[in-house]
Amino acid sequence: MEKILVVGATGTTGNSVINELQNNKNYEPIAMVRKPDQQAQFEQKGVKTILGDLTEDVTHVTKGVDKVIFAAGSKGKALDTVDRKGAMKIVDASKRHKVQKFVMLSSIGADQPQQSDDLQEYLQAKKDADEYLGNSGLDFTIVRPGALNNNSPTGKITISTNLAQKEGSIPRGDVAKVLVHSLKDSIANREVFEILNGEQQIEEAVMTIPGVN
């Protein structure tokens, strides 16, 4: 059973990731939380936790971890310290402890932040973090969804390394499923792809981007 560190576990998407991992016999989730009072919500579900603050030293959080899902975000409040530098710190920690794969939750538009009027700073932070991961030497998958919503998951997406139509949204639950599927070594290794709500089953869709093995 692989141990999966979930960074951003207390967020809505991160929580969905934890649930997906718990329902998969191949994975053991570890929720990274910032405050001690956040541990109980996971531990009462049988999920291990580790304390870590992205604005501080987080070198310890990846020790003994097989793979990482980074689903943290500051909602625009700390783009530099959390979304950019926080992600980079986790990448560095993952390299130090020889993590086997790093799955990054990014965003559609992170490849061209200058084209956005209102999300430019957010997308630039995501781009910087994505590029840092891409140059790290780690095996990785970078997942770039459209706007996230809280609708019920459909289990179906549209996927491409470069979607022709980038306007649209996707339920957080479906994004969580894609992130967990991307943990597999054979899925989109060292690849970046974009996703929106669509008509193809997630299990089949992610197989269309096999990546480098």
C-alpha positions in Angstrom: 0.0 0.0 0.0 1.5 3.3 -1.1 1.5 6.2 1.4 0.1 9.4 -0.3 0.7 12.8 1.3 -2.1 15.2 0.5 -1.1 18.8 0.8 -4.2 21.0 1.1 -6.2 18.2 2.7 -8.4 20.7 4.6 -9.7 22.3 1.4 -12.8 21.2 -0.4 -10.9 19.5 -3.2 -8.2 18.1 -0.9 -10.9 16.6 1.3 -12.4 14.9 -1.8 -8.9 13.5 -2.6 -8.7 12.1 0.9 -12.0 10.3 0.5 -11.0 8.9 -2.9 -7.7 7.6 -1.5 -9.6 6.0 1.5 -11.8 4.1 -1.0 -8.8 2.7 -2.8 -7.1 -0.3 -1.4 -3.8 0.6 -3.0 -3.3 3.8 -1.1 -3.0 5.1 2.5 -3.7 8.9 2.7 -1.7 11.2 5.0 -3.4 14.6 5.5 -1.1 17.5 5.9 -2.7 20.1 8.2 -1.6 23.4 9.4 -3.0 23.4 12.9 -3.4 20.7 15.6 -7.1 21.4 15.9 -7.5 20.3 12.3 -6.2 16.8 13.0 -9.3 15.4 14.6 -11.5 15.7 11.5 -9.2 13.2 9.7 -8.1 11.0 12.6 -11.7 10.2 13.4 -12.0 8.8 9.9 -8.9 6.7 10.4 -6.7 9.0 8.3 -3.2 9.8 9.5 -2.1 13.4 9.7 1.1 15.4 9.7 1.5 19.0 10.8 3.0 21.3 8.2 2.7 25.0 7.3 3.6 26.0 3.7 4.9 29.3 5.0 7.4 27.5 7.3 9.9 24.6 6.9 8.1 21.6 5.5 11.1 19.3 4.9 9.8 16.7 7.3 6.4 16.1 5.7 7.6 13.9 2.9 9.7 11.5 5.0 8.5 8.0 4.5 6.0 9.1 1.8 5.7 7.3 -1.5 3.8 9.9 -3.6 2.4 13.4 -3.2 -0.8 15.2 -4.3 -0.5 19.0 -4.0 -4.0 20.4 -3.9 -3.3 23.5 -1.7 -4.3 27.0 -2.5 -4.5 30.3 -0.7 -7.6 31.5 -2.6 -5.6 34.6 -3.6 -4.6 35.5 -0.1 -1.0 34.3 -0.2 -0.1 33.6 -3.8 3.6 34.0 -3.3 4.1 32.2 0.0 1.6 29.4 -0.5 0.7 28.8 -4.2 4.2 29.5 -5.5 6.9 29.1 -2.8 4.9 26.6 -0.7 4.6 24.3 -3.7 8.3 24.7 -4.4 9.1 23.7 -0.8 7.1 20.5 -1.1 8.9 19.8 -4.4 12.2 20.2 -2.7 11.2 18.0 0.2 9.9 15.4 -2.2 13.3 15.4 -4.0 15.1 15.1 -0.7 13.1 12.0 0.4 13.0 10.5 -3.1 9.2 10.6 -3.6 8.2 8.4 -6.5 5.7 10.7 -8.1 4.3 14.2 -7.5 0.8 15.1 -8.8 0.2 18.9 -9.0 -3.2 20.5 -9.1 -2.8 23.5 -11.3 -5.2 25.5 -13.5 -6.2 26.0 -17.1 -4.5 29.2 -18.2 -1.3 28.6 -16.2 0.6 28.2 -19.4 -0.3 31.7 -20.5 -1.1 33.9 -17.4 -0.7 37.1 -19.3 -3.8 36.4 -21.3 -6.0 36.6 -18.2 -7.4 39.9 -17.0 -8.5 39.0 -13.5 -6.4 35.9 -12.6 -3.0 36.9 -13.9 -1.2 36.8 -10.6 -2.8 33.5 -9.6 -2.0 31.9 -12.9 1.6 33.2 -12.8 2.1 31.6 -9.4 0.7 28.3 -10.7 3.0 28.5 -13.8 6.0 29.2 -11.6 5.2 26.2 -9.4 4.5 24.0 -12.4 7.8 24.9 -14.1 9.7 24.3 -10.9 8.2 20.8 -10.6 8.8 20.1 -14.3 12.5 21.0 -13.9 12.9 19.1 -10.6 13.9 15.7 -12.0 10.9 14.1 -10.2 8.3 12.0 -11.9 5.2 14.1 -12.0 1.7 14.8 -13.5 0.4 18.3 -13.7 -3.4 18.5 -13.8 -5.0 21.8 -15.1 -8.8 21.9 -14.6 -11.2 24.6 -15.6 -13.2 26.5 -13.0 -14.0 24.3 -10.0 -17.6 23.9 -8.9 -19.3 21.9 -6.1 -21.8 20.1 -8.3 -22.1 16.3 -7.9 -19.3 14.4 -9.7 -20.3 12.9 -13.0 -17.2 10.6 -13.4 -16.8 12.0 -16.9 -14.4 14.5 -18.4 -12.9 15.9 -21.5 -9.1 15.8 -21.5 -6.2 17.0 -23.7 -2.7 18.3 -23.3 -4.1 21.4 -24.9 -7.9 21.7 -25.0 -9.2 23.7 -27.9 -12.1 24.9 -25.8 -10.9 26.2 -22.4 -14.0 27.8 -21.2 -16.0 25.7 -18.7 -16.0 24.1 -15.3 -15.7 20.8 -13.6 -16.9 19.3 -10.2 -14.2 19.2 -7.5 -15.1 15.5 -7.0 -14.2 14.7 -10.5 -10.9 16.6 -10.2 -10.1 14.6 -7.1 -10.7 11.3 -9.0 -8.3 12.5 -11.8 -5.6 13.5 -9.3 -5.8 10.0 -7.6 -5.8 8.2 -11.0 -2.7 10.3 -11.9 -0.8 8.7 -9.1 -0.2 5.6 -11.2 3.3 5.5 -12.7 1.9 4.7 -16.1 -0.6 7.6 -16.2 0.7 10.9 -17.9 4.1 10.6 -16.4 6.0 13.9 -16.9 3.0 15.3 -18.7 0.7 18.3 -18.3 -3.0 18.0 -19.3 -6.2 20.0 -19.1 -9.6 18.8 -18.1 -13.2 20.0 -18.1 -16.5 18.3 -17.6 -17.2 16.0 -20.5 -18.4 12.7 -21.8 -15.5 10.3 -21.4 -15.2 8.1 -18.3 -12.3 9.3 -16.2 -10.6 5.9 -16.0 -10.5 5.7 -19.8 -9.8 9.4 -20.4 -6.6 9.5 -18.4 -5.2 6.5 -20.3 -5.2 8.6 -23.5 -2.2 10.6 -22.1 0.3 7.9 -21.2 3.4 10.1 -20.8 7.0 8.9 -20.5 7.8 5.7 -18.7 
